[in-house]
């Protein structure tokens, strides 16, 4: 905006004299006008700037805390529900990570590890985290309070040898559903009276019940078993011959095994009904007034349930679940908030 005025004398002396007397008045008025416009524009700029800063601060406070100082490598099977749980957590919190897809037959990618299950998460190339729930609890503890290193936090989750119901040796981990934070941080992380207890309850429910419903449902019939293994072979890391045998022989084997799993976990003859009930129980626990179990933002239980259920996407079991339960709205919100980058 140009603010400087000019007066040119083009008449006689008297005319020039009148111009010379009037010019300072006009210049003064123009200067005041320009000053007024500049001041108003500056004030508007400051108002907009402060409003944007407040908005960005509010959005930042709502966003998950990033841990960009961690170099993470996830060893996984893409279609494994436990691996999907970990990816859902990492995606939601915006933690960058590399994926190493493990061949489920030879498992050469994890031959260096004495722990032979996936997921395995390597942190900064030196710290190994095993078990999906331990991985999530350790990382969440670190994100809430970075005073301790990941390796120090890991000591809160001791590895213990145990035997399952069949007498087979297995490895368990102490405290694996607990986020180890100070009382002040816990009050901020779990503002409601029972929110921490509910998060732990539903995380355990996911591992001890919901995840066991997946195989009997996706391998429920021979055709569903074949479709599931077609998906597994396409998404997994198989050689040509391995893929062929996995698809056809694996599908037949898992159709048979799914019947045993159904009996082992005391499911109904129609395993879909167990899936529908479990999912509706979850939605009912969230309630009608909240977007997520965690309130306006997902908590660790939301991420665990979502991670397990999404491995069925593209299969008949998933379509049936979306049609016959009340989970759709919550599930779509979870898809959006995790951004589906995995």
For each residue, the residues with C-beta under 8 A, 3 or more apart:
1: 34 37 38
2:
3: 30 31 34
4:
5: 23 26 27 30
6:
7: 19 20 23 26
8:
9: 15 16 19 20
10: 15
11: 14 15 16 19
12: 15 16
13: 16 17
14: 11 17 18
15: 9 10 11 12 18 19
16: 9 11 12 13 19 20
17: 13 14 20 21
18: 14 15 21 22
19: 7 9 11 15 16 22 23
20: 7 9 16 17 23
21: 17 18 24 25
22: 18 19 25 26
23: 5 7 19 20 26 27
24: 21 27 28
25: 21 22 28 29
26: 5 7 22 23 29 30
27: 5 23 24 30 31
28: 24 25 31 32
29: 25 26 32 33
30: 3 5 26 27 33 34
31: 3 27 28 34 35
32: 28 29 35 36
33: 29 30 36 37
34: 1 3 30 31 37 38
35: 31 32 38 39
36: 32 33 39 40
37: 1 33 34 40 41
38: 1 34 35 41 42
39: 35 36 42 43
40: 36 37 43 44
41: 37 38 44 45
42: 38 39 45 46
43: 39 40 46 47
44: 40 41 47 48
45: 41 42 48 49
46: 42 43 49 50
47: 43 44 50 51
48: 44 45 51 52
49: 45 46 52 53
50: 46 47 53 54
51: 47 48 54 55
52: 48 49 55 56
53: 49 50 56 57
54: 50 51 57 58
55: 51 52 58 59
56: 52 53 59 60
57: 53 54 60 61
58: 54 55 61 62
59: 55 56 62 63
60: 56 57 63
61: 57 58
62: 58 59 296 297
63: 59 60 94
64: 92 93 94 143 297
65: 93 143 144
66: 93 94 95
67: 70 93 95 139 142 143 146
68: 95 96
69:
70: 67 95 123 124 139 142 150
71: 123 124 125
72: 90 95 96 97 98 121 122 123
73: 97 98 99 100 121 122 125
74: 83 86 87 90 97 98 99 100 119 120 121
75: 100 102 109 110 118 119 120 121 122
76: 80 83 86 87 99 100 101 102 118 119
77: 80 83 101 102 104 118 236
78: 83 84 101 235 236
79: 84 231 232 235 236 311
80: 76 77 83 84 118 119 311
81: 84 85 211 214 307 308 311
82: 85 86 118 119 132 211
83: 74 76 77 78 80 86 87 118 119 132
84: 78 79 80 81 87 88 307 308 310 311 342
85: 81 82 88 89 132 133 136 206 303 304 307 308
86: 74 76 82 83 89 90 119 121 132 135 136 307
87: 74 76 83 84 90 91 307 342
88: 84 85 91 92 303 304 306 307 310 334 338 342
89: 85 86 92 93 135 136 139 140 300 303 307
90: 72 74 86 87 93 95 97 139 342
91: 87 88 94 338 339 340 341 342
92: 64 88 89 298 303 337 338
93: 64 65 66 67 89 90 139 143
94: 63 64 66 91
95: 66 67 68 70 72 90 139
96: 68 72
97: 72 73 74 90 121
98: 72 73 74
99: 73 74 76
100: 73 74 75 76 109
101: 76 77 78 109 236 237
102: 75 76 77 107 109 110 118 237
103: 106 107 108 109 236 237 238 239 242
104: 77 107 236 237 238
105: 238 242 246
106: 103
107: 102 103 104 110 111 116
108: 103 111
109: 75 100 101 102 103
110: 75 102 107 113 116 118 120
111: 107 108
112:
113: 110 116 120 128
114:
115: 120 128 130 171
116: 107 110 113
117: 120 130 131
118: 75 76 77 80 82 83 102 110
119: 74 75 76 80 82 83 86 132 135
120: 74 75 110 113 115 117 128 129 130
121: 72 73 74 75 86 97 128 129 135
122: 72 73 75 125 126 127 128 129
123: 70 71 72 126 127 128 129 150 151
124: 70 71 127 150
125: 71 73 122
126: 122 123 151
127: 122 123 124 150 151 154
128: 113 115 120 121 122 123
129: 120 121 122 123 134 135 138 139 150 154
130: 115 117 120 134 135 159 171 173
131: 117 134 135 171 173 176
132: 82 83 85 86 119 135 136 207
133: 85 136 137 173 176 177 203 207 304
134: 129 130 131 137 138 157 173 176
135: 86 89 119 121 129 130 131 132 138 139
136: 85 86 89 132 133 139 140 300 303 304
137: 133 134 140 141 157 175 176 177 178 179 180 300
138: 129 134 135 141 142 150 153 154 157
139: 67 70 89 90 93 95 129 135 136 142 143 150
140: 89 136 137 143 144 179 300
141: 137 138 144 145 148 153 156 179 180 181
142: 67 70 138 139 145 146 148 149 150 153
143: 64 65 67 93 139 140 146
144: 65 140 141 179 181 185 189
145: 141 142 148 181 182 185
146: 67 142 143
147:
148: 141 142 145 152 153
149: 142 152 153
150: 70 123 124 127 129 138 139 142 153 154
151: 123 126 127 154 155
152: 148 149 155
153: 138 141 142 148 149 150 156 157 180
154: 127 129 138 150 151 157
155: 151 152 158
156: 141 153 175 178 180
157: 134 137 138 153 154 173 174 175 176
158: 155 173 174 175
159: 130 171 172 173
160: 171 172 173 174
161: 169 170 171 172
162: 169 170 171 172
163: 167 168 169 170
164: 167 168 170
165:
166:
167: 163 164
168: 163 164
169: 161 162 163
170: 161 162 163 164
171: 115 130 131 159 160 161 162
172: 159 160 161 162
173: 130 131 133 134 157 158 159 160 176
174: 157 158 160
175: 137 156 157 158 178 180
176: 131 133 134 137 157 173
177: 133 137 199 200 203 204
178: 137 156 175 200
179: 137 140 141 144 186 189 300
180: 137 141 153 156 175
181: 141 144 145 185 186 189
182: 145 185 186
183: 186 187
184: 187 188
185: 144 145 181 182 188 189
186: 179 181 182 183 189 190 196
187: 183 184 190 191
188: 184 185 191
189: 144 179 181 185 186 196
190: 186 187 195 196 199
191: 187 188 195
192: 195 295
193:
194: 197 198
195: 190 191 192 198 199 294 295 299
196: 186 189 190 199 200
197: 194 200 201
198: 194 195 201 202 285 293 301
199: 177 190 195 196 202 203 293 294 299 300 301
200: 177 178 196 197 203 204
201: 197 198 204 205 301
202: 198 199 205 206 282 285 293 301 304 305
203: 133 177 199 200 206 207 300 301 304
204: 177 200 201 207 208
205: 201 202 208 209 210
206: 85 202 203 209 210 211 301 304 305 308
207: 132 133 203 204 210 211 304
208: 204 205 211 212
209: 205 206 212 213 265 278
210: 205 206 207 213 214 278 282 305 308 309
211: 81 82 206 207 208 214 308
212: 208 209 215 216 261 265
213: 209 210 216 217 267 271 274 275 278
214: 81 210 211 217 218 308 311 312 317
215: 212 218 219 254 257 258 261
216: 212 213 219 220 258 259 261 262 265 267 271 274
217: 213 214 220 271 272 275 312 317
218: 214 215 224 225 228 312 315 317
219: 215 216 224 225 228 251 254 255 257 258
220: 216 217 224 225 258 271 272 317
221: 224 225 255
222: 225 226 251 252 255
223: 226 227
224: 218 219 220 221 227 228 315 316 317
225: 218 219 220 221 222 228 229 251 252 254 255 258
226: 222 223 229 230 247 248 251
227: 223 224 230 231 315 316
228: 218 219 224 225 231 232 251 254 315
229: 225 226 232 233 246 247 248 250 251 254
230: 226 227 233 234 247
231: 79 227 228 234 235 314 315
232: 79 228 229 235 236 246 247 250
233: 229 230 236 238 243 246 247
234: 230 231
235: 78 79 231 232
236: 77 78 79 101 103 104 232 233
237: 101 102 103 104
238: 103 104 105 233 242 243 246
239: 103 242 243
240: 243 244
241: 244 245
242: 103 105 238 239 245 246
243: 233 238 239 240 246 247
244: 240 241 247 248
245: 241 242 248 249 250
246: 105 229 232 233 238 242 243 249 250
247: 226 229 230 232 233 243 244 250 251
248: 226 229 244 245 251 252
249: 245 246 252 253
250: 229 232 245 246 247 253 254
251: 219 222 225 226 228 229 247 248 254 255
252: 222 225 248 249 255 256
253: 249 250 256 257
254: 215 219 225 228 229 250 251 257 258
255: 219 221 222 225 251 252 258 259
256: 252 253 259 260
257: 215 219 253 254 260 261
258: 215 216 219 220 225 254 255 261 262
259: 216 255 256 262 263
260: 256 257 263 264
261: 212 215 216 257 258 264 265 267
262: 216 258 259 265 267 271
263: 259 260 266 267
264: 260 261
265: 209 212 216 261 262
266: 263
267: 213 216 261 262 263 271 274
268: 271 273 274
269:
270: 273
271: 213 216 217 220 262 267 268 274 275
272: 217 220 275 276 317 320 324
273: 268 270 276 277
274: 213 216 267 268 271 277 278
275: 213 217 271 272 278 279 317 321
276: 272 273 279 280 321 324 325
277: 273 274 280 281
278: 209 210 213 274 275 281 282
279: 275 276 282 283 309 321 325 326 327
280: 276 277 283 284 325 326 327
281: 277 278 284 285
282: 202 210 278 279 285 286 305 327
283: 279 280 286 325 326 327 330
284: 280 281 287
285: 198 202 281 282 293
286: 282 283 290 292 293 330
287: 284 290
288:
289:
290: 286 287 293 295 296
291: 295 296 330 333
292: 286 295 296 297 298 299 302 330 333 334
293: 198 199 202 285 286 290 298 299 301 302
294: 195 199 297 298 299 300 301 302
295: 192 195 290 291 292 299
296: 62 290 291 292
297: 62 64 292 294 337
298: 92 292 293 294 302 303 306 334 337 338
299: 195 199 292 293 294 295 302 303
300: 89 136 137 140 179 199 203 294 303 304
301: 198 199 201 202 203 206 293 294 304 305
302: 292 293 294 298 299 305 306 334
303: 85 88 89 92 136 298 299 300 306 307 334 338
304: 85 88 133 136 202 203 206 207 300 301 307 308
305: 202 206 210 282 301 302 308 309
306: 88 298 302 303 309 310 331 334 338
307: 81 84 85 86 87 88 89 303 304 310 311
308: 81 84 85 206 210 211 214 304 305 311
309: 210 279 305 306 312 318 321 327 331
310: 84 88 306 307 313 335
311: 79 80 81 84 214 307 308
312: 214 217 218 309 315 317 318 321
313: 310 318
314: 231 318
315: 218 224 227 228 231 312 318 319
316: 224 227 319 320
317: 214 217 218 220 224 272 275 312 320 321
318: 309 312 313 314 315 321 322
319: 315 316 322 323
320: 272 316 317 323 324
321: 275 276 279 309 312 317 318 324 325 327
322: 318 319 325 327 328 331
323: 319 320
324: 272 276 320 321
325: 276 279 280 283 321 322 328
326: 279 280 283 329
327: 279 280 282 283 309 321 322 330 331
328: 322 325 331 332
329: 326 332 333
330: 283 286 291 292 327 333 334
331: 306 309 322 327 328 334 335
332: 328 329 335 336
333: 291 292 329 330 336 337
334: 88 292 298 302 303 306 330 331 337 338
335: 310 331 332 338 340
336: 332 333 339
337: 92 297 298 333 334
338: 88 91 92 298 303 306 334 335 341 342
339: 91 336
340: 91 335
341: 91 338
342: 84 87 88 90 91 338
